[in-house]
Structures are given as structure tokens and as C-alpha cells.
Amino acid sequence: MAIQITNNKRTIDLIYSGNSDKYSIQKENITLEKSSDYVVIVDSGRVPAKEYKILYTDVIPLPASADEFYTTLLSYVNSKGANSSTIVTQAVTTVNVEVLAANEGTVGASFVNLSNKDAYILLGSGTASATNYTVKLVSNDGAVYEMPYNYSGAVNVVFSNTGTGNLVITKFSYAFI
């Protein structure tokens, strides 16, 4: 049975492709043990503790050895996340612009319209327009939009007409360091 292992912010997920079972284990509850061909992941956050004995040849993508598999898992368990923010400004434009690319590390964003034209924001792929948008930020009053927490898809913007000013975007991210 093939197993995919995913390193997330606070968990490691085990996904079994044969039956689509998924187990998420909090990193702070994980201890690892290695034998010749196996790695045992112990989840001490459960009572009693749960053990997942995984043959390295069952892992997708296939590691070169049990040692490599163990080293990769150990790096996942020890990875620490860091929160950061980035400010992006988008000048008024009548052409659709992708202001934020899809990114799993994005945990939120704030948009402030400091222009003299309405801004149309589209969450998702596609072209933002006056008829295809998620939210409209009106001009001249510093309208604010808070993107939903943990939305990680693309964000597109277009303005109602040519003008002056900017849409100021503060992107909040979570990254592994």
C-alpha cells in the first residue's frame, strides 16, 4: 500500500492511497524510531500512543533508503514555522492583475483602497471585472477588505477606470525555516 507523507505547518499527514485514509499527527507529539527497512512514527498525543510502522519502499515518492526516509521525517518534525508579512502596492489599472499568486503559505491578507477608483478583487483564478469579482472596494475612503483566513488561492484585481492612487495589500504568510 502506497503512503504519501505531507509536511504541514503543525502536522505531518499520512495519506494511504489504497483506501484514502488520512492521519494527521501533531509535530510536538511525534517521536521516530528506525529499523533496517522501517520507520516507526509514534503519536504520543493519543491514548494509548499510536504507532505507524512504515516500510520505506511503500512511501511516495520513493526514498533511496530507510535512512533517507528517517532523515526526511526528522527534518519535517523539526521544521519550525515563521510568520511574516509582505506589503504589496498595486497602482490603478484597467487591466486585470494577479496581485497574489496561489501559495499554500498564505494565511491571510488585508486590502486597502487608497485610490480614486473602485477596486474589484477576485479570489480565485480568472479575470477580475465589474461583473466578476468577490468584493468591491469603493474609492476615496480607504475601504478595507480582510481576505478569509487560510485562503491560499490566487487573487486578481482590476479598477473601474484609469485614475491615481494604489491598492495596498498586506500579505500574511507562514513559512518553514
LOVOLUM-509451 format. One line per field, with one value per residue: residue number from 1; residue in one letter; x, y, z of N, C-alpha, C in turn. Coordinates in steps of 0.02 Angstrom, whole numbers, plus 50000, padded with zeros to 5 digits. Atoms other than C-alpha are relative to their C-alpha. Layout:
! residues N
pos	NUM:...
code	A:...
n.c1	X:...
n.c2	Y:...
n.c3	Z:...
ca.c1	X:...
ca.c2	Y:...
ca.c3	Z:...
c.c1	X:...
c.c2	Y:...
c.c3	Z:...
***
This chain:
! residues 177
pos	1:2:3:4:5:6:7:8:9:10:11:12:13:14:15:16:17:18:19:20:21:22:23:24:25:26:27:28:29:30:31:32:33:34:35:36:37:38:39:40:41:42:43:44:45:46:47:48:49:50:51:52:53:54:55:56:57:58:59:60:61:62:63:64:65:66:67:68:69:70:71:72:73:74:75:76:77:78:79:80:81:82:83:84:85:86:87:88:89:90:91:92:93:94:95:96:97:98:99:100:101:102:103:104:105:106:107:108:109:110:111:112:113:114:115:116:117:118:119:120:121:122:123:124:125:126:127:128:129:130:131:132:133:134:135:136:137:138:139:140:141:142:143:144:145:146:147:148:149:150:151:152:153:154:155:156:157:158:159:160:161:162:163:164:165:166:167:168:169:170:171:172:173:174:175:176:177
code	M:A:I:Q:I:T:N:N:K:R:T:I:D:L:I:Y:S:G:N:S:D:K:Y:S:I:Q:K:E:N:I:T:L:E:K:S:S:D:Y:V:V:I:V:D:S:G:R:V:P:A:K:E:Y:K:I:L:Y:T:D:V:I:P:L:P:A:S:A:D:E:F:Y:T:T:L:L:S:Y:V:N:S:K:G:A:N:S:S:T:I:V:T:Q:A:V:T:T:V:N:V:E:V:L:A:A:N:E:G:T:V:G:A:S:F:V:N:L:S:N:K:D:A:Y:I:L:L:G:S:G:T:A:S:A:T:N:Y:T:V:K:L:V:S:N:D:G:A:V:Y:E:M:P:Y:N:Y:S:G:A:V:N:V:V:F:S:N:T:G:T:G:N:L:V:I:T:K:F:S:Y:A:F:I
n.c1	50042:49960:50013:49972:49990:50001:49976:50042:49977:49995:50013:49978:50058:49989:50057:49994:50033:50043:50067:50008:49998:49954:49987:49961:49967:49968:49927:49973:50016:49968:49932:49984:49955:49981:49969:49965:50041:50060:49999:50059:50022:50039:50042:50013:50058:50058:49996:49927:49961:50011:49940:50007:49939:50002:49945:49981:50017:50071:50008:50001:49954:49957:49933:49946:49988:50034:49963:50022:50069:49997:49972:50052:50051:49970:49999:50070:50019:49962:50010:50038:50031:49991:50050:49971:50047:49971:50045:49999:50045:50021:50025:50063:49994:50063:49983:49997:49933:49998:49960:49974:50002:50020:49943:50023:49976:50040:50050:50047:49978:50042:50000:50024:50004:49980:50002:50061:50043:50021:49959:50036:49955:50026:49963:50002:49973:50048:49989:50042:50034:50058:50053:49971:49958:50019:50016:49986:49977:50016:49945:49998:50015:49958:50038:49957:50026:49958:50009:50013:49943:49974:50012:49934:50005:49980:50041:49996:50028:50006:50034:50057:49980:49933:50001:49938:50000:49980:50029:49945:50014:49955:50006:49974:49976:49970:49949:49955:49931
n.c2	49941:49940:49949:49934:49964:49928:49957:49940:49952:50028:50072:50042:50039:50064:50013:50067:49996:50057:49991:49928:49981:49946:49990:49941:50007:49938:50008:50003:50066:50052:50027:50045:50056:50028:50066:50007:49980:49968:49944:50001:49934:50009:49943:50002:49958:50044:50046:50009:49974:50036:50009:50012:50032:49988:50025:49943:50013:49985:49927:49964:50032:50051:49978:50046:50049:49985:49945:49938:49990:49978:49932:49955:49993:49962:49929:49976:49992:49945:49937:49951:49951:49930:49955:49940:49961:49965:49948:49994:49947:50006:49937:50004:50027:50027:50068:50048:50016:50048:49967:50053:50066:50055:50017:50035:49966:49941:50010:49944:49938:49941:49957:49933:49961:49930:49970:49962:50044:50061:50059:50063:50053:50067:50056:50057:49987:49966:49929:49956:49948:49971:50051:50062:49982:50024:49941:49934:49949:49935:49952:49938:50002:50048:50062:50055:50068:50051:50064:50054:50033:50060:50004:50002:49997:49938:49940:49956:49933:49952:49939:49980:49955:49973:49952:49995:50034:50071:50050:50024:50069:50029:50073:50035:50066:50047:50035:50042:49974
n.c3	50000:50006:49950:50013:49938:50014:49946:49993:49951:49933:50001:50055:50021:50033:50045:50028:50065:50012:49973:49990:49930:49986:49930:49985:49935:49977:49998:49931:49971:50040:49991:50056:49989:50064:50004:50064:50058:49976:49954:49959:49976:49940:49984:49928:49986:49993:49943:49995:50056:50063:50039:50072:50024:50072:50040:50042:50070:50009:49998:50064:50046:49969:49978:50019:49947:49937:49969:50031:49978:49931:50000:50025:49948:49945:50019:49996:49930:49972:50036:49962:50043:49984:50028:50029:50040:50057:50026:50073:50023:50070:50028:50037:50068:50028:50023:49945:49974:49945:49948:49957:50031:49956:49958:49940:49941:49985:49948:50001:50033:49993:50059:49986:50062:49991:50066:50015:50040:49967:50014:50001:49979:50013:49970:50046:50067:50044:50012:49960:50039:49966:49997:49975:49943:49934:49960:50031:49952:50028:50002:49961:49928:49966:49988:49980:50006:49969:50034:49953:49970:50033:50072:50030:50073:50033:49990:50058:49988:50054:49977:50041:50053:49987:49945:49962:49935:49996:49956:49957:49979:49951:50005:49942:50022:49954:50038:49962:49998
ca.c1	50000:50074:50087:50109:50180:50148:50239:50115:50131:50098:50063:50130:49994:49997:49886:49860:49823:49743:49596:49617:49637:49721:49802:49864:49990:50040:50228:50252:50179:50294:50442:50531:50614:50711:50749:50833:50689:50557:50525:50404:50309:50243:50098:50104:49958:49839:49798:49864:50003:49978:50120:50132:50261:50304:50414:50516:50477:50291:50322:50279:50395:50512:50660:50829:50835:50758:50896:50845:50661:50703:50809:50669:50540:50657:50677:50486:50464:50598:50542:50479:50362:50384:50251:50290:50203:50238:50166:50124:50054:49956:49933:49766:49748:49605:49694:49672:49825:49861:49918:49940:49986:49915:50025:49999:50097:49972:49866:49781:49787:49718:49672:49655:49595:49690:49646:49517:49437:49339:49441:49367:49450:49425:49477:49522:49587:49504:49490:49426:49299:49148:49041:49161:49226:49223:49223:49216:49318:49248:49362:49414:49377:49513:49394:49466:49441:49509:49534:49468:49592:49695:49633:49783:49719:49759:49695:49659:49621:49559:49498:49341:49435:49603:49648:49777:49825:49855:49779:49889:49897:49972:50001:50021:50121:50179:50341:50455:50628
ca.c2	50000:50168:50306:50491:50595:50782:50910:51042:51189:51097:50920:50779:50694:50511:50475:50294:50285:50112:50165:50355:50352:50508:50530:50698:50694:50849:50875:50903:50728:50634:50525:50424:50255:50173:49992:49920:49947:50030:50195:50195:50357:50361:50479:50510:50631:50483:50372:50243:50304:50254:50182:50188:50064:50115:50018:50146:50060:50099:50287:50400:50470:50325:50373:50292:50203:50190:50307:50440:50417:50436:50592:50671:50636:50704:50866:50879:50855:50984:51114:51270:51392:51578:51709:51854:51993:52075:52238:52249:52402:52395:52556:52591:52490:52441:52278:52126:52095:51943:52030:51871:51703:51542:51494:51366:51476:51618:51632:51798:51968:52143:52257:52446:52551:52716:52762:52873:52724:52573:52412:52243:52097:51918:51773:51632:51613:51710:51890:52018:52140:52245:52090:51956:51994:51936:52107:52288:52416:52589:52735:52886:52819:52693:52545:52388:52203:52061:51903:51744:51659:51521:51561:51515:51536:51671:51850:51960:52146:52274:52454:52536:52662:52750:52856:52885:52800:52621:52466:52422:52236:52163:51977:51867:51708:51556:51479:51341:51395
ca.c3	50000:49947:50076:50042:50184:50188:50295:50353:50470:50631:50574:50470:50368:50318:50167:50118:49931:49937:50045:50054:50244:50311:50481:50543:50684:50782:50765:50952:50984:50863:50905:50772:50778:50636:50598:50444:50320:50428:50513:50658:50691:50868:50903:51091:51077:51077:51225:51208:51095:50913:50810:50620:50556:50378:50258:50162:49995:50024:50027:49879:49813:49849:49959:49921:50089:50262:50321:50195:50242:50427:50394:50292:50427:50560:50462:50448:50635:50674:50547:50630:50551:50545:50521:50408:50316:50149:50085:49901:49814:49652:49553:49472:49311:49197:49153:49266:49377:49484:49644:49746:49671:49740:49887:50025:50145:50136:50293:50258:50177:50202:50057:50075:49927:49931:49753:49672:49580:49638:49651:49604:49692:49633:49744:49627:49452:49313:49263:49388:49317:49366:49336:49401:49574:49754:49835:49775:49872:49842:49804:49907:50080:50121:50106:50186:50146:50252:50149:50231:50348:50263:50087:49980:49802:49677:49698:49546:49543:49418:49441:49374:49268:49249:49398:49533:49695:49748:49820:49970:50009:50166:50140:50294:50270:50362:50302:50359:50415
c.c1	50045:49977:50033:50004:50009:50021:49958:50027:50012:49991:50040:49940:50024:49938:50013:49961:49953:49929:49985:49996:50053:50006:50045:50028:50034:50075:50027:49986:50038:50069:50010:50048:50016:50028:50030:49960:49938:50016:49934:49987:49955:49963:49982:49942:49936:50010:49960:50034:49989:50066:49982:50066:49998:50064:50019:49982:49925:49987:50003:50021:50049:50066:50052:50010:49957:50034:49978:49928:49999:50026:49949:49947:50026:50002:49929:49981:50034:49990:49956:49973:50015:49945:50035:49945:50039:49950:50012:49954:49985:49970:49936:50014:49932:50011:50005:50072:49992:50046:50028:49993:49975:50062:49975:50022:49960:49948:49950:50028:49948:50009:49971:50002:50015:50003:49936:49953:49981:50045:49956:50050:49966:50044:49991:50029:49945:50017:49951:49970:49942:49942:50026:50049:49973:49978:50019:50020:49990:50059:49993:49983:50042:49963:50048:49964:50051:49985:49988:50064:50014:49978:50069:49999:50024:49952:50014:49965:49996:49962:49946:50018:50072:49994:50068:49992:50016:49951:50059:49980:50053:49986:50032:50016:50025:50048:50042:50070:50046
c.c2	50062:50052:50065:50036:50074:50038:50063:50045:49969:49925:49966:49956:49936:49985:49933:49998:49941:50010:50073:50021:50055:50009:50061:49994:50066:49989:49993:49932:49943:49983:49950:49946:49970:49930:49994:50025:50040:50064:49995:50071:49987:50066:49996:50045:49960:49955:49938:50027:49955:49996:49986:49973:50001:49973:50054:49990:50012:50075:50029:50073:49956:50029:49947:49945:50018:50058:50068:50017:50027:50073:50051:50012:50041:50075:50029:50015:50061:50066:50045:50051:50071:50041:50061:50038:50036:50051:50007:50058:49988:50067:49988:49976:49974:49931:49955:49985:49948:50030:49952:49934:49949:49978:49969:50034:50061:49983:50058:50059:50054:50043:50068:50039:50073:50035:50040:49960:49938:49942:49938:49944:49933:49949:49941:50019:50031:50073:50041:50053:50027:49950:49933:50016:49969:50057:50063:50047:50068:50048:50054:49995:49949:49936:49942:49934:49953:49933:49945:49966:49934:49992:50004:50002:50067:50057:50046:50066:50038:50061:50021:50045:50023:50052:50001:49964:49926:49959:49973:49933:49979:49926:49969:49929:49959:49959:49957:50029:49945
c.c3	50000:50051:49980:50067:49985:50063:50000:50055:50068:50003:49944:49984:49965:49959:49966:49934:49987:50024:50017:50073:50009:50075:50008:50070:50017:50008:50071:50033:49966:50028:49944:50023:49931:50010:49930:49940:50019:50039:50038:50024:50059:50015:50073:50020:50007:50061:49982:49938:49939:49962:49927:49976:49924:49967:49950:49927:49986:49994:49929:50014:50039:50022:49981:50052:50061:50035:49971:50022:50072:50005:49975:50052:50059:49984:50001:50073:50030:49965:50042:49952:50024:49967:49972:49964:49946:49976:49925:49982:49926:49978:49962:49929:49978:49970:50062:50019:50055:50053:50051:49963:50050:50039:50064:50064:50019:50053:50004:49963:50015:49938:50020:49935:50015:49933:49990:49954:50040:49979:50005:50013:49989:50035:49953:49933:49957:49996:50043:49955:50042:50005:50027:50056:50064:50044:49960:50056:49968:50007:50053:50074:50039:50017:50012:49989:50031:49966:50051:50023:49963:49928:49967:49924:49973:50015:49941:50015:49934:50028:49951:49941:50014:50055:50035:50066:49993:50041:50040:50029:50051:50000:50062:49981:50058:49959:50046:49998:50023
***
